[in-house]
Amino acid sequence: MSKKLPILFSFFAFLLLITTTNAQTNYYVSASGGDNLNDGLSPATAKSSIAAAIAAAANGDIINIGAGTYVQTTTLQVNKSLTIKPQGSAGSVTIQTSGGTYLFLVTAPQVSISNLVITKTDDSPLQNLIGVQANNFELAGCNISGQYAMTGGNVSRALEVSGGLTGLNIHDNTIYNLRQPGYINNNVTGTITNNHVYGTRGWVIMSDCAVNFSGNSWGAGSAANYYDIAILNATVNKYTDIAAVSAANNDATIENQHSSYGSPVLSLVFVNASYGGATKNGSFRDPYATITQAIPRVAAGGKIIVSPGTYTGNHVINKQGISLLSTGGASVTHINSSVIGQNTIALNSGINNVTIGASGKGFTITGFDSNGSIETAAIYLLGSHTNIRIEGNEIVANGEHGIASNFNTAIDNIIINENTFSGKTFTGTEPGGCGSGTQFTAGNNVPRQLVVLGGSNTVTNSKNVTFTNNRITGITGGYNSASACYQGNTQITIDVIGATISGNIFDGITSTGSSLRTRGNATSIYCNTFYNRNLGERATHIFFFDGDPLVNAYPNSIYGILESNAFPGGATGFIAGNIPGNNGTYFIYRDTVQATAVNAALGNSLPMANGFTGLSVFLDPLFDQSVVNDANACGATVNLEMPEAYNVCGNTGTITKDFSGNFFPIGTTKVTWTVTDKYGNTDTVSQSVTVIDNQLPSIEVTSSVTHCFASSGSYQVPQIMVSDNCGIQSVSYAVSGATSRTGTGIDASGIFNVGTSTVTYTVTDVNGNLKTGSFDVVITPEPATGYAVSSPDAFCNQLVVTANTTPGASYVWKQGTTVVSTQQALTLGLTNADGIYALTTTSANGCSSAPSLFTYNKQSVAANYTILVYDDVKLGVGNKLASGSVGVMRIFGKAIFEQNSALTGTGAFVKAPRIYRNGTGISLPSVINGTANVVLPVMKYNTASTRNLRNYTVNKNITTTVTGNYADLTIREGANVVLTGDNFKKIEIGAGARVLFNAPVVNIAELIVLAGTNSLNTSVRFASDAEVRISNKVKLLSNSRINPDQRKVTFYMGDGNKDDERFGVNGTNIQFTGNVYLPKGLMKLSQEGKAINNTSGVFMTGFFITEDLESNISNVIWNSYTCGNGPALVSNAWTSSQFITSDAKTTEDDFTVQVIGNPSTSYFILKLQSRSSLPVQIRVLDAAGRMVEAKANNNANSTVQIGHDFRPGVYYAELQQGSNRKIVQLMKMR
């Protein structure tokens, strides 16, 4: 057993090998995700290049190329029988190539390349994209293109096929912008089918190949190929009928260069008289300029395609089966003779199957008079011919025939259809000669015929002429005044056996002869129209001359001809026998008069019958109709029944009406029906359609309109919308109610009175229908307007202008066009511009009042001043008014500013009779010379008596509440005191003491606040809205804080006596907040001690009204005062750390704050120290109590920066750590 198993396994392995070898394997290529190290057997394991897939594949396998663009610069060697195609849809794969090598070189049989886009990206000198060197190659469904320019010399081909191959199959491809779609060498067999090729110089194939072309199509216009197929000379010519190949390939332009032709021939030859190119070879791109050049070039059976223009020459057609066609038709394409006495177009004898023109593709062909002795024509059939077709032309006689053939020659199956025969068959204005005796004499001017075919009544060889649907309008006769005779000739002569003459219109001019002469038997004449309006008295409609001309004809009798054709002006014929002496001679005369005269001359021996004198086609009469309009339409849809038509030939033809469609307008419309048979004969019948409009016009009016009162009394109201199915004739309106007036048009805007008016419109349409509609216009009176002006008390009260209250109203204050407020009350202060403020009140229904005006002058409002003196004011070195202005009220007063003093507040000004600047660096943004005229508040005096009051002393460093009034009250240093009394003679507050006055009005004769220390300030606090009435003086010393809570506190300095009061500020590091009213006396600031950090640390915040003010302390900061209450305190027992300067800090508290850099022009640094680790919450309020900055959860022992964006002014930083709360005052300077 062990020896047999290897043999058995080897057998199965061999079978597996056979199975694997014969199976068809799919290989995959991916431009984006492939890798040549993959096996390529699935999309997930695709190769990255086509070459790698080909290398891996075996015979019979399929290469599936993934979507994308592949750039291939080397040759893909296809040496196996493979199918190469896109993995997805056709066109999803683009292969780009360039240079001079093959893209694909096929050396194995049974290769198929399909549905690829192949693009040559350059125009290199030579590149064949696909080289085919093996049998049974297929190229299918591909799009192959390059960069070839038609005039370029480089050679680029989609295919190069080696000689001797079989089974070539090229189908359903699009190939363009290459020099050649393919070059096929000798003895190749196969098929090229259903491809579309443009922008090339065409397929090149050797003449000994047996490749069948069929169903291929080609570019046109600018995309046309130079040739579609070029057949090169080889020993054998297998393409002898290139016309048939052309027809099988959508009229391909094919050049055959085989030596048997002598010179190359074309299946299609193009002619364009206007082409100016240097090269002219009959191709579409380089056409000939003359038809004469085209005839030798065209192949037998080919076509000459002629563009619009005029072509002069004598053209001899000497090739079988060619077609001469125009692209623009007879009206724009003219062929003229160039030599007198020669035919314009002549067909050599024995030339058959020729076509001249076609419907819409014909020519205007004009003859040229001969010398008289020789007959010529615009088209002359020389000798024998079969299967000649002349169609769609205008053939113009010019002293000779229009169409002619040699006498009694063998012509057969000649078709003359849809031509117009015009011109004259003689020259000049009159014909020559009398009769036909001199018609072949040299120099004669005897009229020729428009058509003359066959061989008289003895005809034997000329047969089967079909003459149909032609129009005859030419001239073949007239009056010869020189010989005093009527000279004419027959217009159309067809002397053949078996002619068919049908559908023609005979309306030519001749004086003698006939419109039609026919002298061969079996001639069928029917469905023609013969007019006699241009026939002379001696002319007839039809002349028959034959032994029995109507044998085998339809109709086969004179009576039948009279009934089967139309003679609108009349016609009469003899219906039995013939004219004696002229066996077989018959006439159809121009009318009964002519026939009767002839019959009388013959002894009235022949019976006569009249022809059909109407048109050859006619219609039944019709009835008129009347209807109402369709809804919303100015007319009605009426489906008229088509009249019934009759035709003498049994063909009713085409019926049309002169009214398009089936919708008729209002009113009466006349409709004329016309029937036209296929021969151009017509008849008409009319009927009337009346449509009545009974639809009312449409009117759309608005709902009630409400307007606010306008002083003009004129108002706009919405225009109404009117419409009508036919149109509006007029619109009028009447206004009633509160207003009475009338007008026209859709807009009733104009005068309306207060109250409710009704507008009623009347709309009339163009047909007299009318309709009305109305709406109300309500005019409401304007709201009341006005305002009240506050009376400011000068202390903490800006000017307020309040609009009168209107329920539900809104208010707008403007200065000029700028809206300054939308509140009812307008507050005006220093930052507001002087000028007129306009108030507009708008009621709840949207009506606005006329503006109410208020004039504002900031100089006259006391609240706009920070310092206001009666006599003199002096601001020392570096003093700055951070807000507010300076004013002097008496005419002899003055304002003095020392070095570096300044007013920095927005809108600030100085107004004084005299203003002095002592030194440099003084900044006064606005200076006004004059007195400050303002209304001052009422002065309040200290008139309280301190008699019998006792003295009292509060010892140092104690906390206590002192009740009652005292004469002299001394508070020792470090004490913490609450005072409830309201009358004191003298109060002296010691260093570092803290005092709170609870009474709303406090009378003090003299208040002295002694200097605190850098670490412990002396502080004085007051109740809200406190009045401190001083009868003698106030003295504040260094390191003191007056009203640190920023409450409204006013110091009234005076007792009603004539003595002066004094308000003194002495020292540094003093912060005062409050108003000072000192009408008699001096407010003086004096410096004691050295300034700290280059500043005195003195801050004066309030409104200071004094008789005189003198500041000798440098760098004092002055601010106006809004009197807002400061932040609430935790308790009265506050510590000195609540107000601490930049160089001081507490040392005993659990939680301390140190401010580094206060005042500051940039920012503040808060140094936090605490025994607790709880986070610190910080918020900063401005002087008005608004929060301007907040910082949460700050570390207990850290530094914090604040105030980077603060404007100049006073701010309060509130710091909270658990239950510990600190407040520090900050001063931001410019």
CORLINZI-V14869 format. One line per field, one symbol per residue. ss: DSSP state (a for helix, b for strand, c for the rest). psi: psi as a letter, one per 20 degrees, with the letter a starting at -180 (. if undefined). Layout:
BEGIN
ss=???
psi=???
END
This chain:
BEGIN
ss=caaaaaaaaaaaaaaaaaaaaacccbbbbcccccccccccccaaacbccaaaaaaacccccbbbbccbbbbccccbbbccccbbbbccccccbbbbbccccccbbbcccccbbbccbbbbcccccbbbbbbbcccccbbbccbbbcccccccccbbbbbbbccccccbbbbccbbbcccbbbbbccccbbbbbccbbbccccbbbbcccbbbbbccbbccaaacccccbbbbcccccccccaaaaaaccccccbbbccaaacccbbbbbbbccccccccccccccccbccaaaaaaabbbbbbbbbccbbbbccbbbcccccbbbbccccccbbbbccccccccbbbcccccccbbcccccccbbbccccccccccbbbbbcccbbbbbbbccbbbbbccbbbbbcccccbbbbbbbccbbbbbccccccccccccccccccccccccccbbbbcaaaccccbcbbbbccbbccbcbbbbccccbbbbcccbbbbcbccbbbccbbccbbbbbbbbbbcccccbbbccbbccccbbbbbbbbbbbccccccccccccaaaaaaacbcccccbbbccccccccccbbbbbccaaaaaaaaaaccccccbbbcbccccbbbcccccbbbbccccccbbbcccccccbbbccccccbbbbcccccbbbcbbbbbbbbbbcccccbbbbbbbbbbbcccccbbbccccbbbbcccccbbcccccbbbccccbbbbbbbbbbcccbbbbcccccbbcccbbbbbbbbbbbccccbbbbbbbbbbbccccccbbbcccccccccbbbbbccccccbbbbbbccbbbbcccbbbbccccccbbbbbbbbcccccbcccbbbbbcaaacaaabbbbbbbbbbbccccbbcccbbbbcccccbbbbbcccbbccccccbbbcbbbbbccccbbccbbbccccccccccccccccccccccbbbccccbbbbcccbbbbbbccccbbbbcccbbbbbbbccccbbbbcccbbbbbbbbbccccccccbbbbbcccbbbbbbbbbbbcccbbbccccccbbbbbcccccccbbbbbbcccbbbbcbbbbbbbbbbbbcccccbccbcccbbbccbbbbbbbbcccccbbbccccccccccccccccaaaccccccccccccbbbbbbcccbcccbbbbbbbcccccbbbbbbbccccbbbbbbbbcccbbbbbccccccbbbbbbbbbccbbbbbbbbbcc
psi=ghhhghgghhghhgghggghhiqoppqqpphgjrpiirijjrhhlqriqhhhgghhrrpirpoopqqappooirpoonkqnqpprqhbrpiipppprrbjrqgpoojqrlpppqkqoppoirmrhppogopokqrlppopjqoprbkpqhiqiqopqhqopqqjqrkpnoqkrppqkqgqhqooaqkqqaqoqkqppqkajrqpqqijrlpppqjqrqqrcijqrgqhppoqprgqojmhmihhgghilllqoppojqiiigqqqqhppppohipjqhpojirhhmrqiqhhhhghhqqpiaqooprqapoproooojqqjqpoqrhirhhjoppqqippjqqgppoqqiprlqporroikaroopappajhhpprrgppopbqqqlppoqjroooqmiaqfpqrqpkrnqqmppopkqpoaaqjrqahqrrroajhjijppjrkppaqhpoqblaijphhpqmpooqkqpojrpjrapnhhjlqpprrqgponmrplqooqjqookrpqhrbrhpppkqrkopoqkrpoqjhjprhjqrgpoqorgnhjpkrprkrhghghhirpmhjqqqqpjparpqimpjpqqorhrhgghhgghghjklipqqqqroiariqrqqrrqqqprrqqpkqmaqoonqppqpqqphjjoibpprqippajpprqapppppqppprijiqrqqqqqqopppokpqrppoqrapppqqpqhhjpqpqqqqpqrqhhqpgqprqpprchqorrrqriojqbpprpapqpppqppprijiqqqrqrrqopoqqqqqrrrqprnpjhokorppopqqpopjrqqppqocjppiqjrhpoppahiqqqappppppprhjjpqrqppqpppohhjohiiqgpoqgfqpppapjppohqrrpqpiqhjrqppprpjqqoiqpjqrpoqhppqonarjponhpppprqoorpqrpqpqojqpjqjqrrqpprqkqprpoqrqqfpoporqiqopppirjoqgpppprpjqpppphqhppppgppporparhioqpppqrrqkqpoopifrppprqlqopliikroppoooqjiriqqrqopopbrlpoporqpomioappppqporpqplkqhkpoooaooorgqpoojpqkpopqrpikqprqqqgrhmqriihoprijqqqihqhoqpppomorqifrqpooppqiqjqqpppqpqahjjppiqqpqlqqhnrqpprjhjqrpapqpppppocippqpqpqopr.
END
